Amino acid sequence: MNGDGAVRVSVCMATYNGQDYVAEQIQSILSQLSPEDELVIVDDASKDSTLDVVRRLQDPRIVLLPSADNKGYVASFEKAVSSSRGEYIMLSDQDDIWLPGRVETLVSALQTKDFAASNFTVFGGPANRYHKVQLKESDSGRWVANLVTTWIGIRPYYGCTMAFRAAAKKLILPFPEFLTETHDQWIAIVANLNRNMVHVAAPTVARRLHDENTTPKSRRPVAVILRARIMLLRAIFVALGRKRGTP
C-alpha cells in the first residue's frame, strides 16, 4: 500500500498440482514485492500438496483462493485478476523464476501504455524454435501486424511475461465464455485493438521447461490449431465490441 490503503502491485498466479516448483517461484516473486503488495494465488483444486506448500510459506502478502472444483487455468487466472487490488497487475505461472528487476521493469513500461509484454529465457531443457522467437520493441506500435500474428500463433505473447494497469481490467474482464485456452492471447488482442501495448525487449522471467508444461513444446495437430484459430477469431470480435470509446 502507498499510505492511502492502495496496493501498488498485484501478482496473479494460477496453481494446479505445482508442489515441485511453486515455492521457488513464489520466493522469486516475493523478493521483488514491497510489504504492501500482494500475490493472489488461485488454486484449481490441486490433488497434490500445493496448498500445503503455499500455506507453509506464511507470508501475509499471499492471498490464497482455493477452488473446490477444477475449472481450468483460464478460469483460475480470470478469478485471480478479478480479485486483484493493485494498480499494476502482473501474471505469473507456478513453475518459472522471476528475473531480478522484473517488477520495476514492467512498472516503468506501464507508464507509457496500459499493457506490457516482455521477453523471457528458458531453463530445465533445450529451447525449441517456439521459445526462440522474440518480441521487438520496434513492433510495439504495429497494431495490425501484432493482431494478425497473434491470431495465427507466431507472436510470442505469453501470460507469464505480461502486465497491465488496473484500468485495463474493464476491457479484458470477463474473459469470453468460450475461451478455454490462451487467455494471454486474448489479453494481447485487447491490448493491440486498443493500441495500448508496449513490448519490453529485456527478459523478465525464466521459464522452466518440464514434462508438465501447459504450453505446447511442439506443433499441435491441424484440427487443434484450427479450433484455436476459430476461437481467437471469435475473441477478436468480442474485443471489438469492448473497444475503448465504443458506445
C-alpha positions in Angstrom: 0.0 0.0 0.0 1.1 3.6 -0.5 -0.1 5.2 2.7 -3.6 5.6 1.5 -4.6 2.0 1.6 -3.9 1.3 -2.1 -2.0 -1.7 -3.3 0.7 -0.9 -5.9 1.5 -4.3 -7.4 -0.7 -7.4 -7.6 0.8 -10.6 -8.9 -1.8 -13.1 -10.2 -0.9 -16.8 -10.2 -2.9 -19.9 -11.1 -1.7 -23.2 -9.5 -2.6 -26.8 -10.1 -0.5 -29.8 -8.9 2.5 -27.5 -8.6 4.1 -28.7 -5.4 7.5 -29.4 -7.0 8.3 -25.8 -8.2 5.8 -23.4 -6.7 7.7 -22.5 -3.5 10.8 -21.4 -5.6 8.7 -19.4 -7.9 6.8 -17.6 -5.0 10.1 -16.8 -3.3 11.5 -15.2 -6.5 8.3 -13.1 -6.7 8.1 -12.0 -3.0 11.7 -10.9 -3.1 10.7 -8.2 -5.5 7.4 -7.1 -3.8 7.1 -4.4 -1.1 5.4 -5.4 2.2 2.2 -3.8 1.0 2.0 -5.6 -2.4 0.0 -8.8 -2.9 0.4 -12.2 -4.5 -3.1 -13.6 -5.4 -3.0 -17.3 -5.9 -6.0 -19.2 -7.2 -5.5 -23.0 -6.8 -7.5 -25.0 -9.3 -8.4 -27.9 -6.9 -4.9 -29.4 -6.8 -4.7 -33.1 -5.9 -1.2 -32.9 -4.6 0.3 -30.8 -1.7 0.4 -27.5 -3.5 -1.9 -25.8 -1.0 0.2 -27.0 2.0 3.4 -25.8 0.3 1.9 -22.3 -0.2 0.4 -22.1 3.3 3.7 -23.1 4.9 5.3 -20.0 3.5 3.2 -18.0 5.9 3.6 -14.7 4.1 0.9 -12.0 4.7 1.3 -10.8 1.1 -0.1 -14.1 -0.2 -3.9 -14.1 -0.9 -4.7 -17.8 -1.4 -8.0 -18.6 -3.1 -8.6 -22.4 -3.3 -11.2 -23.6 -5.8 -13.4 -26.5 -4.8 -13.7 -27.8 -8.4 -11.2 -28.0 -11.2 -12.2 -25.3 -13.8 -9.0 -24.9 -15.8 -6.2 -22.4 -15.8 -8.1 -19.8 -17.8 -10.9 -19.5 -15.2 -8.3 -19.5 -12.5 -6.4 -16.5 -14.0 -9.7 -14.7 -14.5 -10.6 -15.2 -10.8 -7.1 -14.0 -9.8 -7.3 -10.9 -11.9 -10.8 -10.1 -10.7 -9.7 -10.4 -7.1 -6.6 -8.2 -7.5 -6.4 -4.8 -5.9 -3.2 -3.4 -7.3 -2.6 -0.5 -9.7 -0.1 -2.7 -11.6 -1.2 -6.3 -12.3 1.4 -9.0 -13.3 0.6 -12.5 -14.4 2.7 -15.5 -13.2 2.9 -19.2 -13.9 3.6 -21.6 -11.0 6.8 -23.1 -12.1 9.0 -20.3 -13.5 11.5 -18.0 -11.9 11.2 -14.2 -12.0 14.5 -12.5 -13.0 15.8 -9.6 -10.9 14.2 -6.3 -11.7 11.1 -7.7 -13.3 8.7 -5.7 -11.2 10.3 -2.3 -11.8 11.0 -3.0 -15.5 7.3 -3.7 -16.1 6.1 -0.9 -13.9 8.3 1.5 -15.9 6.9 0.2 -19.2 3.4 0.7 -17.9 4.0 4.5 -17.6 3.5 4.7 -21.4 0.8 2.1 -22.1 -1.8 0.1 -20.2 -0.4 -3.3 -21.3 3.2 -4.6 -21.4 4.8 -7.9 -22.5 8.4 -8.8 -22.2 10.8 -11.5 -23.5 11.9 -14.5 -21.4 14.7 -17.0 -21.0 14.3 -20.8 -20.5 15.9 -23.4 -18.3 15.4 -27.0 -17.5 15.5 -28.2 -21.1 16.6 -27.1 -24.6 14.8 -24.2 -26.2 13.0 -25.0 -29.4 12.0 -22.7 -32.2 8.9 -21.6 -30.4 10.9 -20.4 -27.5 13.5 -18.5 -29.6 11.1 -16.0 -31.2 11.5 -12.6 -29.5 9.3 -9.5 -29.1 10.8 -6.4 -30.6 10.3 -3.0 -29.0 10.1 -1.6 -32.6 7.0 -3.7 -33.2 5.0 -2.2 -30.2 3.1 0.2 -32.5 2.5 -2.3 -35.3 -1.0 -2.9 -34.1 -2.4 -4.7 -37.2 0.7 -6.9 -37.6 0.6 -7.8 -33.9 -3.1 -8.8 -34.2 -2.6 -10.9 -37.3 0.5 -12.7 -35.9 -1.3 -13.2 -32.6 -4.2 -14.8 -34.4 -2.0 -17.2 -36.4 0.0 -18.0 -33.3 3.5 -16.7 -34.1 3.7 -13.5 -31.9 5.3 -14.6 -28.6 2.8 -13.2 -26.2 2.9 -15.3 -23.0 0.9 -14.6 -19.9 4.0 -15.1 -17.7 5.6 -12.1 -19.3 2.6 -9.8 -19.2 1.5 -6.9 -17.0 -1.2 -4.3 -17.2 -2.7 -1.4 -15.3 -5.9 -1.9 -13.2 -7.7 0.4 -15.7 -7.4 -2.3 -18.3 -9.4 -4.8 -16.3 -12.7 -3.4 -17.6 -11.5 -4.3 -21.2 -10.4 -7.8 -20.5 -12.9 -9.0 -17.9 -14.9 -11.1 -18.1 -13.0 -13.4 -20.3 -15.2 -14.7 -23.2 -17.2 -17.7 -22.0 -15.9 -19.8 -25.0 -12.2 -19.1 -24.1 -10.8 -22.4 -22.9 -7.2 -21.7 -23.5 -4.8 -18.9 -24.4 -6.0 -16.2 -22.0 -2.7 -14.5 -22.8 -3.5 -14.1 -26.5 -7.0 -12.8 -25.5 -5.2 -10.1 -23.5 -2.8 -9.3 -26.3 -5.8 -9.0 -28.8 -7.5 -6.5 -26.5 -4.3 -4.5 -25.9 -3.5 -4.2 -29.6 -7.0 -3.4 -30.7 -6.8 -0.5 -28.3 -3.3 0.4 -29.5 -2.2 0.1 -25.9 0.6 -2.5 -25.8 4.3 -1.9 -25.3 7.0 -4.6 -25.9 9.9 -4.9 -23.5 13.0 -6.4 -25.1 14.6 -7.4 -21.9 13.7 -10.8 -20.5 11.9 -10.6 -17.1 11.2 -14.2 -16.4 13.0 -17.6 -16.8 10.5 -20.2 -18.0 11.1 -23.7 -16.6 10.8 -26.4 -19.2 9.5 -29.8 -17.9 7.1 -32.6 -18.9 4.0 -31.0 -17.4 4.2 -27.5 -19.0 0.8 -26.3 -20.2 2.3 -24.5 -23.2 2.9 -27.0 -26.1 6.6 -27.7 -26.9 5.9 -28.9 -30.4 3.5 -28.3 -33.2 -0.1 -29.3 -32.4 -2.4 -31.4 -34.7 -4.0 -29.4 -37.5 -7.5 -29.9 -36.1 -6.5 -28.4 -32.8 -4.8 -25.5 -34.4 -7.9 -24.7 -36.5 -10.2 -24.8 -33.4 -7.8 -22.4 -31.6 -7.8 -20.0 -34.6 -11.6 -20.0 -34.7 -11.7 -19.4 -31.0 -9.3 -16.4 -31.3 -11.2 -15.0 -34.3 -14.4 -15.0 -32.1 -12.3 -13.3 -29.4 -11.3 -10.6 -31.8 -15.0 -9.8 -32.4 -15.7 -9.7 -28.7 -12.8 -7.4 -28.1 -14.0 -5.1 -30.9 -17.3 -4.8 -29.0 -15.4 -3.7 -25.9 -13.0 -1.4 -27.7 -12.4 1.7 -25.7 -14.6 4.5 -27.0 -17.1 2.2 -28.5 -20.7 3.2 -27.4 
